[in-house]
């Protein structure tokens, strides 16, 4: 995807594709059986995974290999599992709408990190990609 568009856009596109890849598991299987509505869990999970995909793309572009991404993905899944196991909630939907891949708190944190990376990451500042934040203003004369 990076050959077709900017690396920042490619990060969002591949993150979204990764999120959509999880939709059958969220909507039809019991893998994401959180106790909450699947119609709320599905878009939140896709949002979390899309934002996480920006982080994974940043890791990949910074390290020039997929191994840190594979390790980070495993760590994230483990943290979600351990976090969900350690929280005491009065019902399943309380936890599903706050924490984990279907939680709004997770969505907020992941989105904030993704926006920060998309806006400030030095890895994506190069001469082959225009930088919309620091681009010089042209007077229109060629």
N, C-alpha and C positions, 0 to 999 in steps of 0.2 A: 504494500500500500504506500510505503514511503517513496516509491518511484513515481507514483501518480499524483501525490499531493505533498504538502508540507509535513514535516515530522510531527508537529503538534496535532494536526488534523488526523494523521495516521494513528496517533496514540488514542484519540477519542474514538475513531472508527473501529479500530481493532478491539478496544475495550468494550464498545457497544456490541460488537459481534460476539465477544466472549460472554457477555451478559445474556444475549439472546440464545446462545448455545445452552444455557442453563434453564430456559423457559420450560421445556418439556418436563424436566425434573421437578420444577416448582409447581407447575399446573396439573400434572397428571400422575406423578409418583408420590411416594411418601417420604422421599429424601428430605424435603424441606417442610415436613409436616409440623408447623410451628404452633398450631392451635389458633392462629389468626386467619383472617380472610386471605385466600390466595389471590384475590383481585387487588389487595393492597400489598401483599408480600411480593408479588411478581414484579410490579414496576419499581418498587423500592430496591429489590435485589438487583434488578438490571441496572439501576442507577449506581448502586454501591459497586457492582462489578465493573461498570464502565469507568467510574472514577478510579477504582483500583487498577484498571487497565492502563490508565495514564501513568501511574506509578511504575507498573511493570515495564511499560515502554521506555520510561526514563531510565530504569535499571538496565535494560537491554542496550539502549543507545550509549549509556555511559560505560558499561563493561564490555560491549561488543561481543557478548555471548549470552546465551539463554540460561546458563546455569544459575546465576543469581536470581533470575526470575522464577525458575522452578523451585528454588529453595524458599524464596519469599512467599510464593503461593502456598507452599506446604506450611510455612510458619503461620500465615494468616488463617488458614483452615484450622490449624491446631489451636490457635488463640481463640477463634470463634467457638470451637468445641469446649475448650477448658473454661472460657468465660461463661458460656451457657450453663455448664455443669456446676459452676461455683455460685451462681446467682440464685437467690431464693425469691421466687415470684409467687404471688397468690394465684395466678392462673397463667396458662401458656401464652395467651395473647398479650399479656403485659410485657413479657420478655420479648416476644416476637416483634412488637412494634417499637421497642426501644433499642435492643442490642442485636448483635449477630448480623448476618447478611441482609436481614429483612427489617432491621431497626432504623428508625429515623435519626437516632443519635449517631449511629455508624454512617448513615448516608451523609449527615452534616459534616462529620470529621473527614470522611473520604473525599467529599466534594471540595472542602476547603483545601486539602492537600493537593488535589488535582488542579484546582485553579492556581494555587501558588506555583506548582511545577510548570504549568502551561505558561504562566506569566513571567516567571523568573529563572527557570532552569538554564544554567550556562551551557549545558549539554546541547540544547537546541538552539543556541546562538552561534550561527556560522555564516560564512559568506555565501553559501549555496542556498540559503533560505532567507527570505526577507523577514526582518524583525519589525512587526507592526508597532511595538512599544517604543523603540528607539530609532525608527526610520526617519531619515532626513525629510524635511518638507521641501518639495520642489516648487519652483515658481511657475512651472508650466512651460517654460522655454526649453527647447531641446538644443 
